[in-house]
Every structure is written in structure tokens, then in C-alpha cells.
Amino acid sequence: MHYGLIVLWISTVSQCSFFQFSHYMPPFNESYRIYRLCTDQNDKIFLGNIQNSDLSFYLEKYILCWPDYERFVPTKHHAIVWFLRALRGCEVNQILSHHSRPKAEFARTFHYDFLKYSYALICEKGAMLPQSDHAYLYAYSGLFNTLYQVGNADRQLICDQISRVYADLYGRCYVPHVEKRQKKIEERCNGVSAPLLKFPDFFLRFSRKCNTFKDFITNEKTEHITTMGIALTTDVTYMNLLSSNLFSNIHSDSELPSLVLKTRLLLQHFSLAAIKLWNQLEAVRACRYETKSNYSETYSNETDEERMAKLGSLITHNCCPSSNIHICDINNERKYQRLAKNASLGFRIEAGLLIAICFNTFLLCFLLCKTYNKLSTATILFVLNIMGSNIAFMLSFTYFFVDLLYQDKYGPINEDYMEKSPELVIAETLQTHLFAHSEFKKHLVQETLYSLAQNGSLTGLIHLLVLVLVVINRSMSGKSIHLSKISVVSVFACVWIFLIASHVMFSIMQMNAINNLDALFSNLSKGRVNLSCNATTLSESGYEEIATHCDRTAIFHAFGAYLLRGHTLFTILFLSASIIIFVITVTYHIKVRRQHDIIHSELRTQSPHQRRERLFHTLILSIVTFFLSVMGQTYIEIAVFWVNEREDIAQLSRWYHYVRILAFIDPVMNPLIVILRTPALRRQLRSQWTTIRSRASSRTRSAHSHRENRENTSVKRKRSSSARMRKDAELMMSLMPTDRPSTHPHLTRSCSLRRSQDSQTHNSVV
């Protein structure tokens, strides 16, 4: 009987305890922890002067971030530290220690008051507070219930407002899977997953000295303060603080930022981004190694768990930049290193080819200056077209290579980097850099020059090809044709004027599109609002600003792949037109030659006609070279139009650097083709080469002759001494008796022979 009553009493008490805290979400539904917290000793701490109690000591320590805090805290304070951790004390400390926060404008007063009234609420100690604090107890209890009460009406009002705003912005900013995202918001509101509302957001909103929670509840605009949910939904600053999840979704999944991935500007800078990102990773690795070595030397008496926890916090503080903190967590470093190494090799190859282009262009310019009066107008225009295109090409890559000299970092890494390949991570770091207002003008000039170099070379060649074909056709038909130099030059100049004007027009359109996208990127990248008391934008809704930018860039969602890639569009249009004209021209030329092979066979052997045909074949060869040079990059630029997945676009961007090396074929080979195929230029080159060789050989001969002169001088001295000896011998012979006549002629002949040989040797040296 007694045992049954005891069991019944225990079950009743347990049920009462369960239902007492079951209306709270974790971790405040754990009744045994609440019982440990609500003691008379803690009443004096929380309901008294918190700032001068043991509570303030723990609030400013890293121990709130340690999961094994019970090992380092006295048993009587376990419940206190648990309560501080449950109310996100670790995150509050990180907010106050963050170097970008204006510390002088933040205070812990709101944090102390929230701890005080939250303790009084869950421990039911409101009666111990003075009567003047009951109004604040009601207000702070509303905040606590909004965060942790199950089925709270105020939290549901806030969640409904967020759902409406998010759904509207997802639709206007072209974010897919809206229904799935709304379902996740509902789960977070109900506490199924990570909570949507967190205490750090309240701390950021109400801890500023210029706008405290007391000012909020006494503000005339908060007429519905009795309903905390309505009051919070009408507060612009607090609603802006809840936009971080929206910002990350738009930045990562919206189709508007993904337009940037399809631009040729990003394709070109992908290799640069790979190098700079790897440099950042190397700096993090070096910093991590230095921090580990210094820590192991300084603190060597701690356990492994303590060492790992403290070392992790030191590495985060010293090595991870606040604007790009996720770079410390990147893995797969070997792939980043391989991408950077391949990009560096490609840049070295391009630098060598750029030097070759510079040499060939200046050589062609020199030969043109020597032979311009011996060349036809079409040939001169052909040479000028090559020179102009090559100069634009060199200026473009000079602008491009300047970025290698700067050590500025590109955009930060997004939070969802773990789900992305290294190629996509590299591509996304370029989004905020390429279209920044200070950088885009430079990149636009580089892109315009690159497009002019390629399209100008192609259109100039096609124009001259058609011109020469018309002249050949008229001459082979026996009809006279007169094309003045002014008309030919005027038509050629009009082609380039049209190219420059059209590129400027598309550049202006690009500037308009990029300004709107850059404003969207800037808003998304800055994240939460600026909470400084001097900030003037706190009263402006961040949602409305994002919606405005998305509306302005809506036209680029339909045509952005073309408006943002005007220069690629030019290349595709001109390339298609040139292929059609090239095929028609070559076909027509073959037909004309067949018709006149018999009738006008004698005309084909004449020198003017041969020169025109040689120029025609040279133009065809140059155009074929151009097709080979742009074939690879044009394929990738067209392919990204039809790819929707960002991962696939990033994979294509990886190969663009390799096919861009082929683009150097046209500017490198064209000067050599025109020099070797033009007789006047070829003769001038041979003449200059012969002159250089003759000058070099003359210098060699002069040095050799100078050396021989010194040798001949010494030989001459020897010869003069031998001559004197011969004279003395002859004199002796003349004085000898005459009984030896036979030896005199022989000696005379030998002496004369020696004299003749010596004289011949002397004359050849001189």
C-alpha cells in the first residue's frame, strides 16, 4: 500500500516536471538542468548586481565556447555556465571581439538584463523583482518566449513575414525551388532544424548605446508592443538582420549572378583567380604552421583536447581573415595547386608568344616603311590591318598581365563551398572583383581591345578578299576596272570605324548592365546591415534595396547572356558572316579560273594578274590561320550559352586558358605570312639580312686584317734582314775568283727565284 502511493507520487511529480518545461524548445526543456540552475545562491547572482558577480567573469572568457567546460569549472557553477552557453554567450563574445564592430558603440547592458529577466521567467522568480521591473520582465519575457517557446504566436508572425518577403524576392531575383526553401523556413521556425531566430540577432539590434531595448519599447511607433511579433516585424533594423540566409541563397543560387559566369571576361580571368586563390591558401598554410610551432613551444603542459581547442581558436583569429573566413576550411589543396601551376605555365607561354608578336609586328612595320612606294594599295592596307590588330592584341594582354603584378585578393568564398568543386569556387571568387566599379573600367578596356584585335583582323581580311576577287574577275573577263586609292582606303576606314563604334556601343550597354549587377553583388556581399550609430541606412529596408536591384537587372535575365557578352556576340556574328563570304568567294574564284583557263590563258601569265592572285591566296591563307586561332575559344564561348549548371560552366572555364594560347597563332603567323608571300617585302628582308651579314663579316674581316697586318709587319722585318744578307752574299760572290763559273748561274737563278717568291709573298699580304 505504501509502496504504491510512493510510486504514484513519483510518477505524478515526474509528469508535473515534464509538463512544466515541455512548452520550451531545447535546451530549456531539460528540467533537471533548470532545477540545478534555480537555486538560492544563483538567485543572488542573477537577480542582484550581475556585473559585480561571478557571472561577469565567465561572460568574458573563451570557456563558453568549449564543449567540455565542466572539466574546468567548479561544480557549483556548472549550471551557470550551461545557462550562459544556452543563451549563445560564445557568439556574443565573438561579436564583441570582432574587429569590424564599433566596440565603443556596444554595451553588455542588454545582455545582462536579458539574463536577469530570462532567469526570473524560467525559475518563476518574478515576485522577487521590484514592482518597477515588472514591465521590463514582461517585455524581456516576450523576447525569450519568441526564441524558445513552442508554438509561440509572436515567432510565427515573424516567420510569416520572412516567408512572404523571401518568396517575393526569390521570384524577383530568379532563385529556383521556392517551395522547398519555404518549407525549410517553416521547419526552422518550428525548431525542427537550426532555429531561424537567434539571440545574437537580438543582441546586435538592442545592444547599441544609441538605440537600446528600452528606447524600442518606449518608441511611439511601436503601438503594438503588447504583441512582440508585430513590433519586431515593423522594426526595419531587426528584419534586416534576418536577411543573411536570403543573401547567401541569392548570391549562390540566383540566375542573375550566374550570368557573370558566362561572360568572356570571367573566362579570361579564371586562370588569374586560380593563381591568386592559391597564394591566399599558401599564406594560410604558412600562418597555420607558424601558429602551431609557436603554440607548441609556449604551451606544452596542456592535454591534447585543451591544446586542440585553444590552437583552433588561435588559428581562426590569426590566420583566417574576417572577410574571407571560409578559406581556412578549404580542402583538396592539391587540386587548387595544380590549377594554379597550370595557369602559371600558360602565362609563361603567352608571355613568350607576346614577345614574338611584338618582334614580328615591328619587323613588318620596318619593312613597310622601306618598301611602301613599291606596294599596291591593297597590300599596304593588308599590312596596316595586320599591324593594327596586333597592336590592339598586345595592348589588351599588357592590360591583362598587369593584374599579375598586383597582390589584391579577389572576392570571398561562399558558405556553401563544401558542396562545390574547386573550379566553381575559383569562378565565384571573381564575381565581386571583375565587376567592381574601380576594376570594371580597366577590364572593359582590355576586353574591348581584345575583341577589336580579333574582329578587326577578320573583317579587314574579308574586305580585302572581296576587293581583290572583284578586280581579278574583271581583269580575267577582259573588262577594265578603275578603283581609286581614295575609294579603297575610304571603304577600309569605314569598316574599322563601324567596328570601333559598335564596340563602344556594346561597351556602354555592358557598363549599364554591370552597374546594376555590381550594385546587387555589393549588397549581397556586405551581408548584415551596418550597425554603427553613425550609419544613415538603418531605416532603409535591405529587402527593398535587393528587390530594386533585381528588378533593374531583370532584363538581363532574358538577354543578359548576350548583352553582357557583346564582344563574344560580335565574334560569333563576324565569324559566321566571314565563313559564308569565305566559302562563296573561294567557290566563285575556282569557277572563274576554270572558265578562263582556255580563253584567257595568256592573261594568267602576266605580272599584274599574278600579283593579284598571289595577294588573293595570301589573304585566304591568313583567314584560314585566323579560323584556326579562334576555333577553340569560340567553341567554349558558345558552349557556355547552352549550359545551365554552374559546375559545368566552371569546368568549361578551366579549359579556356589552354585554348586561348591558340589565339596567338593569328598575330604571330600573319606578319610572317605577308612578308614571305609579298616579293617586295621578301626582297627587302633578304637585302636587310644580307646587309647585316656583310656588316658583321666586314667587322670580322677588319679585325682579321688588322691582326694580319701586325703579323705581316714582323714578316717584313724578317724579309728585309734576309735581303741584306743576300746582298752581302752577292757582293762576296763578285769578289770571288773566276775559276768557279758553274756555280754562279745556279746561285744567281736561286737567288732570283727566292727574290721573286719573296716579292710575291709580300704583295699578297699587302
SENU-112237 format. One record per residue (C-alpha): x, y, z. Coordinates in steps of 0.25 Angstrom, whole numbers, plus 5000, padded with zeros to 4 digits. Each point is the difference from the previous one (the first is absolute). Last residue first. Layout:
BEGIN
XYZ;...
This chain:
BEGIN
539851754606;500149865003;500049954986;501150114996;501049945010;499849864996;500250034985;501350085004;500649895008;499749904989;500650094989;501250025009;500249865003;500049974985;501050114998;500949945011;499849864994;500350054986;501250075004;500549895008;499949914989;500650104990;501250025010;500349855003;500549974986;501050114999;500949965011;501450044995;499550155000;500650035014;499050055011;499750155001;498750004993;499649885008;500250085013;499250114995;498949904996;500149955015;499950145006;498850024991;499349885005;500350035014;499350144998;498849934994;499949905012;499950125009;499050074992;499249874999;500049995016;499550145001;498949974990;499649885008;499850085012;499250104993;499249894993;499649955014;499550135004;499350024987;499349865002;499450045013;499450134994;499649914988;499249915010;499450115007;499650074987;499549874995;499149975012;499450144999;499849984986;499349875003;499150065009;499750114991;499849904988;499049925009;499250125004;500050054985;499649864995;498950005011;499550134995;500049964986;499349875003;498950085008;499950104988;499949884990;498949945009;499350135002;500050024985;499649864996;498849995010;499749865004;501149995010;499850135007;498549985000;500049875006;501150045011;499150115004;498849915001;500649895008;500250065013;498750085000;499249884995;500649895009;499950085013;498549965001;500549855002;500550045014;498650045003;499649854998;500849975013;499550115008;498549964996;500249865006;499650045014;498950094996;499349874994;500049945014;499550125006;498850004990;499749865003;500050025015;499150124998;498949914994;499350074988;500949974988;499550054987;500750134999;501249945007;500349934987;500050124991;501250065008;500649865001;500049984985;500450144997;501349985008;500449884993;499750054985;500650135002;501449974996;499749904989;499050094993;501050125000;501049914994;499049964989;499850154998;501450034998;500249894990;498850064992;500650135001;501349954994;499349934989;499350134996;501450075001;500649904991;498850014990;500250155000;501549994997;499849894989;499050094993;501050125000;501149914995;499349944988;500049854999;498549995003;499750094989;500549894990;499049905005;498950094997;499149914992;500549875005;500150015015;499050115000;498749935004;500849915010;500650125007;498750075001;499449875007;501149995010;499950145004;498549995001;500249885010;501150085008;499150125001;498749935004;500849915010;500750135006;498750085000;499249895008;501249985009;500150155002;498650025003;500049895011;501350065006;499550145000;498849965007;500749915010;501150105003;499050115002;499249925009;501349975008;500250155001;498550025005;500149905011;499350075011;498950044990;499949864994;499949915013;499350115006;498850004990;498949935008;500750015014;500650144996;498650064999;499849965015;501250085004;499350125004;498949925007;501149925008;500650135004;498750065005;499749875008;501450005006;499750145005;498649975005;500549885008;501150085006;499050095006;500450145002;500050065015;501449955003;500550074988;500650125006;501149935008;500650095011;499549915011;500849884994;499149884997;500449994985;499049904995;500349854998;500649954988;501050094992;500149904989;498550004996;499950154999;501350014993;499649894990;498650074997;500750134998;501049934991;498949944992;499450144998;501350064996;500349884991;498850014992;500250154997;501549984997;499749894991;499150094992;501150104999;500949894996;499049964989;500050144994;501550015001;500249874993;499050054989;500750134998;501449934999;499649904990;499250104992;501250094999;500949884996;499149964989;499850154996;501650014999;500049894990;498950064992;500850135000;501349944997;499549934987;499250134996;501250095002;500949904993;499250014987;499449874995;500049994985;499449884993;500249964986;499349884994;500749884994;499349905008;501349965007;500250145005;498650025005;500149875008;501350035006;499650145004;498749955007;500849895007;501050105005;498950085006;499349885006;501349965007;500350145004;498750015008;500149865005;501450035006;499650135006;498849935006;500849895007;501250085005;499050105006;499249895006;501249955007;500750125005;498750085002;499649895010;501350005007;500050155001;498550005005;500349905011;501250085005;499350135000;498849925008;501049945010;500550145003;498650065001;499649885009;501050025010;499650125008;498549974999;500249865004;499549914989;501249914999;500249995015;498649965005;499849894991;501549954999;499949925013;498949924994;500949954989;501049955009;499049935009;499449944987;501349944996;500349955014;498749914999;498850055008;499249935012;501150045010;500050154995;498650025006;500450125009;500550084988;501550034998;500450155000;500250084987;501450024994;501350045008;500950114996;501449964998;500250084987;501149964990;499149894993;498950104998;501050084990;500049884991;498650034995;500350144997;501249964992;499149894994;499150104994;501150094996;500749894992;498749964993;499750144996;501450024994;499849864993;498750054994;500550134995;501349934994;499249904993;499050104994;501250094996;500649894993;498749964992;499850154998;501450014994;499749884991;498750064995;500750134997;501149934991;501449995005;501350074995;499850135007;499849935013;501349934999;500950055011;498950045010;499349874998;501249925003;500250085013;498549985004;500149854997;501249995009;499350075011;498849914999;500949874999;500750055013;498850035008;499349874996;501249925004;500050085014;498549965001;500349864997;501049995012;499150075009;498949904996;500949885003;500350065014;498550035002;499749854997;501049955009;499450095012;498649954996;500549855001;500650035014;498850075005;499149884996;500949905006;500150085013;498550015001;499949854997;501049975011;499350085010;498849915000;499550065013;499550145003;499850035014;500950125002;499450074988;498750015007;500450125008;500050094988;499750145005;500449975014;501449954995;500349865006;501549995004;500150065014;498649995006;499649874994;501449945002;499950055015;498649945002;500549864994;501250005009;499150035012;499249884997;501149914995;500950035012;498849975010;499749874994;501449964999;500350035015;500850125004;501450015005;500750044986;499550154999;501150094994;500749914991;498849934995;499350134998;501150064992;500149884991;498549994998;499950154996;501149994990;499449884993;498750075000;500550134994;500849924990;498849924996;499150135000;501050074991;500149884990;498550004999;500050154997;501049974989;499149894995;498950104999;500950104992;500449894990;498649944997;499450144999;501150044989;499649874993;498550035000;500350144995;499749974986;498749925002;499550115010;500150114989;499549904990;498750015007;499249875004;500450005015;499550145001;498649964996;500049915012;499850125009;498650024994;499649855000;500050005015;500549895007;501350045008;499850155001;498549995001;500149895011;501150075008;499250135000;498849935005;500749935011;500650135004;498750075000;499649995015;500850125004;499250094990;498749965008;500650055012;500450134994;498750024993;499149995013;498649974995;500249855002;500550025014;498850085005;499049904993;500749885007;500150075014;498550015001;499850105012;501050094993;498950024989;500250155000;501549994997;500150134992;499950085013;501349945005;500049965015;500349854997;501150034990;500650115008;500149905012;500649904990;501150094997;500350094988;501250095001;500749915010;499949894991;499749875007;498649994994;500149954986;501349935001;499649925012;498649974994;500749944988;501049935010;498849935007;499649924988;498750004991;500049894989;500449895009;500849884994;499149894996;498649955006;499950135008;498750044995;500550124993;501249924994;499049904994;499150114994;501250074994;500449864994;498749994994;500150144994;501349964993;499449874994;498850094995;501050104993;500849904993;500750094991;500550155003;499750094988;500250135008;498550054999;499549865004;501049985011;499750145005;498549985001;500149865007;501150065010;499150125003;498849915003;500749895007;500750115009;498750065004;499449865003;501249975008;499950135008;498549975003;500349865004;501050055010;499050095006;499049885001;500949915007;499849854997;501149955009;500650115008;501550024997;500350134992;498750075001;499849965014;501350065004;499750134993;498650015006;500649975014;500950124997;498850094998;499249945012;501250015010;500250144995;498650045004;500349925014;501250085003;499450115007;499349915010;501349955005;500449864996;499949885009;498649974995;500549974987;500849885005;499349904991;501349934997;499750004985;499650155001;500950055010;501249944993;499550074987;499950135007;501450005005;500749944988;499350104991;500350125009;501549965000;500049984985;499350144998;501050065008;501249944993;500450124993;500250044985;500450134994;501550005005;500249874994;499750044986;500049864994;501049974989;501049955010;499149895004;500249985016;498650055003;499349914990;500949885004;499650025014;498550004996;500249874993;500649935012;498950055009;499049944991;498849995010;500349855002;501450035003;499750105011;499049905006;501049895000;501150095006;499050035012;499649855001;501549965001;500350115010;499849915013;500949894994;501250094998;500350034985;501249944992;499549864998;498650044998;500450094988;500149884991;499250064989;500950125000;499550134994;499550065014;501449975005;500550114991;499850105011;499350135001;498649955005;500749915010;500550115009;498850084998;499249895007;500949995012;499350135004;500350154999;499350024987;498849915004;499550095011;498949925006;499049924994;501049914992;501049985011;499150005013;499049914993;501249914996;500349975015;498549985003;499949894989;499450004986;501149954992;500049855005;498549994998;500150064986;501149904996;499149885005;498850064992;500649994987;499050084991;500950125000;501049944990;499249984992;498650064997;499150045012;498649965002;500549875006;500550075012;498949985011;499449894992;501249915003;500150045015;498649985002;500149864994;501249975008;499350055013;498849914997;500849884997;500850015013;498750025008;499449884993;501249915003;500050055015;498549975001;500249864995;501249985009;499150045012;498949904996;
